[in-house]
Amino acid sequence: MAKLLTLGIIKAVHTLIWLFFNAVIFYLLYAAVSGRIGVWVWLGYGLIALEGLTLLAFNFFCPLTLMARRYSDSAADNFDIYLPNWLAKNTKRIYTSLVLISALLTVYQLLKP
């Protein structure tokens, strides 16, 4: 029972962090489209960079995924987070694409006359 509770807590924390980064990424996209490039944009990119460095340090696995692995033998992509399996499987691809689009739009906004 303690194992299941611990896994549930890890999944909940992982999901909350995922939601936080959704807000950051969609703010970056909004700011880039609307041309509102300010301190919050640079803070957002800093947080995204920190997340990227964390994933790089852990062989492209979230540290929470590695922690959750101790409490589950599941082969499902969403064993460590409260997301549909298809979204858990494709999260890195989807959100990396959105960050790249945001970055390109940010550069465009900064360079336009």
Steps between C-alpha positions, in 0.01 A plus 500: 500500500785743581654422161176594323463819705859604426447439128179705514682790665778487241241492220314797651817709541613405147160603361509834683847574364380401152205741536735777615721453195189501279419844637857616439510366144161638403592837652817500288293424192247773586772755570683417180186526285384823666847659510495542878863409555598593853655370819242220537594362158868484593413340833289245311783418263731467800263250662475305175880497474525374859251224419702410191823483700328283760381258231847500345659419835265204546536350149181670379291357783325713757641429847142438616467226238810335640360528853163358392673206331591372849129462576363364171578231245252643249610529139244775432633842407276663760596281798660804667254780417124556485475547122350292221758251376524655150576842651756365746668320211519812281545778757866571424437514125191722529639747751846522345329594174292766675807646672689511169208674330484747789874563478484562125208739545684675781805552279271628225339748741840620620635549147199656329525873442 
